[in-house]
């Protein structure tokens, strides 16, 4: 096992911190006081979709929750606690659910759906996590689609489904029903790995 990748990160962090301090001497002092980002990013764990990098954001700009295939399960206390904290404590105004092209989690679910009858997958933490997405794949008509078109269709459907789940969650329904609560808008975005660009698919708010 090589520790070189870790040392590269540590060295890069040192250089970055020195550069930031040189350009903005009080940046870290101010950052240590607190955070007030207006955006909660719920995205995929994929290493090619680092939210701060692809949006040219700074530390403190985006509150973040990421997992495999950018899921938002209504029984997932981790996601629900992040959403609750983001709305009630951090004060975010926008919740952005971000999927991306060539998603390995979506690919896995397409294969699982194809083989469900003849070769069902074993129950593992990953297959249990992705089971709602596999069920979503099974509900879609992918006949006649090329492999790439089928994958894009699944990715977009997944984004729409997770946005719907977020809108049904207690933190959002409570915020939307309380006239004195900070208004929150929910967005569904797709990031194109081949182009480096983000496309907005849907926007939901209290009136939607």
Buried (B, 14 or more C-beta within 10 A) or exposed (E): EEEEEEEEEEEEEEEEEEEBEEEEEEBEEEBEEEBEBEBBBBBBEBEEBEBBEBBEBEEBBBBBBBBBBBBBBEEBEEBBEBBBBBBBEBBBBBBBBBBBBBBEBBBBBBBBBEEBEEEEBEEEEBBEBBBBBBBBBBEBEBEEBEEEEBBBBBBBBBBBBBBBBBBEBEBBEEBBEEEEEEEBBBBBBBBEBEEEEBEEBBBBBBEE
